Amino acid sequence: MDDQTSTNKTTNKKRVLIIIAAVIALILFQRELLIPIAKNAATSDLFLVDSKDQGSMLPQSSDMTQFAFQHCNAHLKASLDEKTTVTLPEKPLNAWSLGNYEYVVSAEADVVKEATPPTKHKYVCRISYKNGDDTSGGAEFSNWSLDGLSKVDDENQSN
């Protein structure tokens, strides 16, 4: 019995040492190989999008932001039910270019639900232009994709 007990203890010690060695090897593999590769990929031009449209933290007004506003309004009208009537403004409150022809537009609309007085609702739209640096098709609805739109008919929204 003593021989088998000492054999089991030796086997258990070997297993523990193998596990410890494997963990150390895994940490070294990650630290010396995987992390440098990930850092090189992140700092390279791999994820760089080369575009003439530069983002801005400040609101701006340009032909493309105006097109974005118009197309957001079209999406907004299409998303409403027949019981809701909306009067859209001529200009947005703010419009930002995120760069690479992606835009965020903020505006305020007059919303009338059946048998209620009109209320002002702010809405926000995120929209992207699909044709890149070729801005000649900015007026065409099919060249834009809606990335997000807040609702104007939300009952819980405050004035």
LUMNU-143590 format. One record per residue (C-alpha): residue in one letter; y, z, x. Coordinates in steps of 0.001 Angstrom, whole numbers, plus 500000, padded with zeros to 6 digits. Example, Ala and Ser with C-alpha at 12.3 -4.5 7.8 and 13.67 -1.06 7.14 Angstrom:
A495500507800512300S498940507140513670
***
This chain:
M500000500000500000D502355500754502840D501940497269504278Q502776495647500967T505812497904500451S507161497098503895T506507493381503263N508455493566499962K511342495357501680T511415492713504404T511320489913501820N514126491546499826K516222491932502977K515662488260503803R516702487230500285V519860489308500458L520717487831503872I520082484297502568I522367484917499570I525100486363501792A524786483424504201A524941480952501290V528085482589499870I529761482542503291A528775478880503769L530154478020500326I533475479770501048L533811478016504414F532929474651502853Q535611475125500209R538267476452502592E537721473984505423L536852470807503507L537656470803499788I541063472530499806P542529470274502561I541309467176500703A542890468415497455K546175469229499242N546288465777500849A545656464103497479A548352466176495756T550996465445498383S550154461754498663D551552458905496571L548339458851494532F550042460380491484L553468458850492069V554652456531489329D557147454040490689S559654453288487952K563298452328487669D563699454898484881Q564589458242486405G564298461471484471S567248463749483877M567611467369482854L570902466510481163P571161464718477810Q572142461110478185S572990458058476157S571722454610477070D570270451579475350M566762452945475821T567576456396474439Q569179454694471426F566040452577470908A563929455718471262F566063457429468606Q565730454500466204H561964454326466621C561632458096466206N563516457776462918A561148455029461780H558130457215462612L559747460153460832K560343458184457627A556775456886457702S555389460428458031L557067461787454873D555505461898451427E557050460242448374K558485463569447120T560744463924450164T563890461900450775V565599461987454136T569035460796455245L568975460169458964P571982460440461270E573525457524463134K573297459263466507P570962461901467939L572166465386468789N570645464957472259A568355462512474011W566676463050477364S564852460659479627L561806462321481154G561388459420483565N558937456527483490Y560304455485480067E559372458666478232Y562038460213476018V562704463328473968V565130462964471085S566645465772469027A568500465104465782E569405466616462437A568562465062459077D569487465807455473V566264466426453572V565907466462449803K562669467524448160E562317466850444460A564596469096442381T566076470963445355P569494470705446958P569740468856450291T569173470912453421K569758470112457065H566684470103459277K566543469581462997Y563677467526464337V562426466608467776C560536463516468803R558789462575472029I558256458868472437S557178456474475220Y558064452877475952K554913450940476873N556315447945478809G557565449764481894D560489448205483726D560598445201481346T563092446682478881S563712443397477056G561324444482474275G562977447847473653A563993446945470105E560453446032469053F558592448823467270S555197447787468684N556346448473472267W556708452215471631S554172454964471141L554847458276469450D553728461242471548G554910463978469182L557142464602466179S558207467840464546K558177467989460761V561324468034458668D559532469074455489D558209472406456763E558794475114454145N559166477894456733Q561896476189458736S565261477984458728N568558476191458230
***
